[in-house]
Amino acid sequence: MDGIPPASSFGELLRFQRERAGLTQQCLADHASLSVRAVRDMEAGRVQRPRQETVRLVADALGLRGRPRSVFEDTARRRVFVEETVAPPAPRGAIIGREREAESLTQSLTAHGDRLLSLVGLGGVGKSRLALDVAWRVHQRVGWAVQWVGLGHRTGAADPARPAGVPGRDTRLEGIAALTGDRPTLLVLDGADGAVGPELDELFARGTELRVLITARTPLGLDGERVVPLAPLAVPAPGAEPGAAMESAAVRLLLAHMRRLRPDLELDPADRPEIASLCRYLDGLPRALEYAAGWTLLESPASLLTRIAATPFSLPAPPVTLCERGDLRHALDEAHGSLTERQMQLLTLLAAAPRDWSVDEAMAVGGRSAPELLATVHELLLRGLVRPVPAGDGERFAVLNLSRALCRERAAAPAVAEPAAPAPFAPALAS
């Protein structure tokens, strides 16, 4: 017997050694020149990491030597974690259509060693919902602690004393390092546009087992940041067989939202082509699909499609919805407004194409050098305004339908002494 019990915390070990020495809390406090309250708080676990000098005084008062003293001091230095902080928020429904992305991100964090992932894309594409599913997979599969920090999209909330473009210190991140230490932890920073600064480097330096998952509309340019663009959900191909069309991710999500409102819903076979067309027109954007599902209580899919095709931004949030309220225009306006002149000119040019296009086709008529055009298309992909299109003859892309509509609307607005827009290149593209 060496006086070392199977204690799991410093408080338990302190109580064991005190009782083994035959001392009351008051006697130990007197011998160690401490208050009895300090001894009581340490035994109760209210002091998670006592000062080194306090631990030395207590060990001397207990008469600990050799290995028991070493174990006592090492246990005092070990961080005790509060279990209530380890689980992410509870999701409000099953994730649909993002199963492969969720598994890939989970593997990247837990098996492949990625420490900083940024999930970027258009507002309403489902970044937060995917991050929540990944957090739960990490928590349940490998038992990591999860710290979820909702930073929000801080438009108009900048510190007037801070130079433009310089991220400030977010006080909500203070104390995170103290909760992580050497324990494997996933920190999710949801809505981190412009809200993360040098404190993240400090967290990584202090939390050796820390992983960070960020959701933002655009990459943050952080050291070691691995950017993962999130495209809208897959939509049925034009002319797809009805059964196959119903299996696409966008259609499955739309029908799931419709059945939440109408649990007894029986889909009329005649509605299948209209539902597929509605999902294509809405680009497979999860928020747009939820909005559309809410209005199917009043309109058939066919009449809803006719209405929004005539006025694309007349689809506000229905009175009952779980997702962020607003309308389809807000996210598109914000994304377009953040573009540089070079990016906006190319987006306008590409939006004129009646169908999808390849990079070679865009390059042939874009009037730009290959490196510049490739870089700009890449930037538009990261912002979610351009999406990949499945093709058997190489990579092809398309501007989102809603983004096309906004470009057409702006082109039809009265000119305000701007340079002439580039000529449409639709005739040069393959039909």
N, C-alpha and C positions, 0 to 999 in steps of 0.2 A: 504493500500500500504506500503510495507516494503522496496521498492527500490531494489527488486530482479527480474530481467527480465528472460525470458526463453532462456537465452544464452547457447550455446552449447560449447563454448570455452572460455579460459581466455581472449584472445584478444577481443572477442565480449563483454564480461562483462566489461573489462577495458574501452572500448570505451563508453559503455552505462553509466557507472558511471562518466566518465570524462564529457560527454555532459550534464548529469543530474546536475553536479556541476557547469556547465557553464564555464568550463575551456578549453582553447586551449591546444594542445599538448605541446607548448612551456611553457605555464603557469604551467601546471602540472609538467613538467620537472624541472622548476625553484623551485617550492614548494617542490619537492621531492629530490632536489639536484642530479638530473640525467641529462644526455644529452637528447636532444629532439630526437636524433636518437634511443636511448634505448626505449623511449616511443613508437615511431613509429614502431620499430621492434616487440615490445610486442603486439601491437594492430594488426599488420599484421600477427601474428602467426609465425614469424620467430624465436622467442624465445619460445620453447615449454615448458620449465620448468624454469622460472626465479628463481633467488636466493631468499632465504627466507628473507634476509635483504632488498632486492629490493622491494619485495612485501609489507613488513612492511612500508617502506618509502612512497610507492605509496598510501597505505591504509590511512596512516596518512594525506597525502596531500589531499586526497579526503574527509577526515572527516568521514570515515566509522566507525560505532560502532555496537555492538550487532550482531544480526544474519546476516545482510548484510556483515559485515566484515568477519564473519566466512565462509560464502559462498564464498566470494572473495578469501580468503586464501586457502580454500579447492580446489577451481577450479584451482588455480595456481599450486597446487601440482599434479593435475590429468594429466596423460600422454595423449598427443594428438598424434594419430597415423597417419602416412602417408599412405593413401589408396593405392597408387601405389605399395606398397610392400606386399599386402595381398594375391595376387593370385599366384598360382604355374605356372610354364611354361605351355604353351598350348600343348596338345598332338597332334601328327601328324597323328593319325588314331585311330579307335575304338579298344578297348581291346577285344581280343577273347580268350576264353577258361579259363579265370581267374576270371570270374564273382563271383563265390562263395568265392574265396580267398579275393577278393577286398571287398566284403560285410562283411566278418568276421573280417578283419583287421579294417575296418571303425567302426564297432560296438565295437571292443576292445578299440579303442582310444576314442570314443565319449560317449559310454554308460557303458562300463565295468571298466573304470578308469585306464587302463594301461597307464603308462607315458613313458615307454621306450620299444620299439619293435625293434628287429633286424631281418631283412629279409635276410637270408643267403642262399647261394647256388652257384653252378657252374657258371662261367662266361658264359653269353649267355642264361641263363635260364629265363630271363625276370624280374629280380628284380626291375630294375629302372622303367620299364614300368608299373609294378604293383603298385609301390610306387606312381607314377604320377597319376594313376587312383584313388588310395586311397586319395591322396591330394585333387584332385578335388571333390571327394564325400564329404570329410570333409568340404571343403570350401563352396560348394554349398548347402549342406544339413543343416549344423548348423551354417554357417557363420563365421567359424574361420579364422583368419589370417593364412597364410602359408608362411613360409620362406624356400626357396629351396637353399641348398648349395651343389654344385657339388664339392666333394673333389677329385674325381679321384682315380685311383689305383696307389699309389705312390711306385712302384717298382723301386729301384735304386735311389730314391730321398731323401734318409735319410740324416739327419744332421750328419756329421762326428764327431761332438763333443758330440753327444748323445749316451749313451750306447745302444747296440743292444737290441731290444725288449721293449724299454721304449718309449711310445708314447710322441710326443712333442706337444706343444701348436700351434694350427692352428690359424693364424691371421684372417682367414675368419670368425671365430666364434665370434671375438671381436665385441661388439656392438649389438649382437643379443638380449641380455638381455634388453638393453635399448629400443629395439623395441617391446618387448613382455610385460614386466611389469606384470600387473594383468589381461591382456586381454587373453582369450583363444586362443592359438596359437599352430600350428603344425609346428615343425622344421624338415625338411627332410634333412638328411646327406647322400647324394648319393655317393657310392663308398668310404666308410669310413675305409677301411682296414688300420689299423695302424695309422690313422690320427686323432683319438679322444683321448684326455687325460683328465686331471683333470678339464679342463674348463667346461666340461659337468655338473659336480656336481655343479659348480658355477651357471650355467644357471638354473638348477632346483631350487637352493636355492633362486635365485632372481626372477625367473618367476614362480609364484605359480600356474598358469594355463597353464604351458607349457607341451606339449606332444612332444616326439621325435620319429621319424621313421628313422631307419638306414638301408641302404643296404650295405652288405659286403659279401665277399666270405666265411668267417668263423666267428664264434662268437667272440666278442671283450672282453668278460669277465668283463663287467662293472657292477657295483652295480645296482641291480634292473632290469637288462636286461632280457627281455622275448624273447627267441630265437624262430623264426619261420622259419623252413627249407622249402625252395621252391623247390619242385620236378619238373621234366619236365612235360609237358602236357600229359594227358591221351592219350594212343594210342589204336587203334583197337586190340581186342584180335585175335590171330591166328584163322582162320576159321570162323570169325564173318560174319554174313549175310551182303551183300554189303550195304544195306540201313542203317543198324545200324553202320557199319564201317564209313560211311560218316558223321555221327553225332558226332564222337569223336572230342575232343578239338583239337588234333594235326592235323587231316584232315581238320577241318574247318579253322584253321589258314593257312595251306598250300594253300588251295583253295583261301582264301582271298588274299594272296600275288600273286597267279597266276592271279587272276582277276584284280588286280591293273595294271598288265602289259598287260593283254589281256582282256579288258572289255567285249568283245563279246565271251568269252570262253564258249564253250558248251562241257561238259565233256562226252567223249566217255565211254559208260558203260564198254567196255573192259579194260579201264584204271583204273577202280575202285580198283581191287585187287592190282595192282601195286602201286597205290597211298597209299593204306593202308600199304603195305609192306615197302614202302619208309619211311613213318612216323615211323613205328616200328623200322626200322634199324637206323634211326636218333634219336631214343630215345625220340621223342617228344620235342627236344630242340628247342625253338623258333628261335634262331639265325640260327641254321642249317636248319630249315624249310624255313626261308626266303632266305638263300643262294640257296637251292635247287629250290625254286620257280623261282628265277632269271634265272637259267640255263635251265628251261623247255621251254624257248623261242627257244632253239637250240636242245634240246634232249627230247624225250618222257620220261615219268616217268619210263618206263621199262628199257630203255637204260641207264638212269641216275643211276638207282638202280644197274644195272649190273656193271657200271663203279666204283661207290664208294664202292661197296661190295668187288671188287678186290683190290682197293687202297683206303681205308677208309678216308684218309686225303687229298684226291685230290679234295676237294670241297672248293675252296676259295670264297671270296665275289665276286658276279658278278659286272660288271661295274656300275650298278645302284642299290643302296640299301639304305634304310633309317637307318639301324642299323650300329653298329660299324663294321668297315672293318677289315679284317684279314683272318684267316682260322680256321678250326675246331680244329686244333692241338694245337693252342696256349693255350686255356683255359684248355685243358686236361693236357698238359705239365706242366702248372703252378700248377694245382691242385695236380698232381702226385708228383711234385717236393717239395711240401710243406708237404708231409706225413712223419711221423716218420718211422723208420725201422719196428717197430711193425705193424703199419697201412699198410705199403706197402706189407709186407709179407702176411698179411691176405687178402688184396685186390687181390694179385696174386693168392692166393689159391682159393678164391671165383670166380675169373674170369675164372678158368678152368672148372667150372660147365657148362654143356651144356644148362641148363635151370635155372629156378628160384629155390630157396631153402628156407627152414625155418631155424630159429635160432637153433632149435634142431638138424637138419641135419648138419649144419655147426659145431655145438658144438661136434658132435660125431666124427668128423674127423679132427677138427681144431688143436688138440694138445695143447689147452689152457684151463685154468680154466674158468668156466662159467662167473664169474664177468668180467674177462679180455676180453673174447670174446664179451660179450654183450656190454661192453664199447667201444670196437673198432668198432663194427658194427654201433653203435650209432654215433661215430665220422665220419665214412664214409658216413652215411646218411646225417649228417649236411653239409658235404662238397659236397654233390650232386653226388658222384661217385656210390652210391648204391641207388636204388629207390624201394619203395613198389610196389608189384604186386598184383592186385585184386585176391582174392582166396576165395573159399567158405569154406575151411577147416582151417582157421586161417591165421595169417600174414605170407606172403612170400615176398622175396626180390630178386633182381637181380642186377648184376653189369651192368652199361650202356654198350651198344654194342661198342661204341667208346672207352670206357675205357678198355674193353676186348681186342680190337684191339691193343691198345697201350701196354698192358701187354704182348700180344703175340709177338709184335715187339721187345720189350726189352728182352724177354726170348730168342729170336732167335739171339740176338746180341752176339758177342764174349764175353765170360766170362772174368771178370777182378778180379780174385782172391777174390771172394765173397763167403760167406757161401752157402752151397747147398740150393737151393730153396725147400720149403716144397713139398711133393708129392701131385699131383693132387688128388682131392677127388671126382671127378665126378662119379666114379662107385658106391660110397657109397650113392649118392643122389637118391631120388625117381625119376623115369623116368617120 
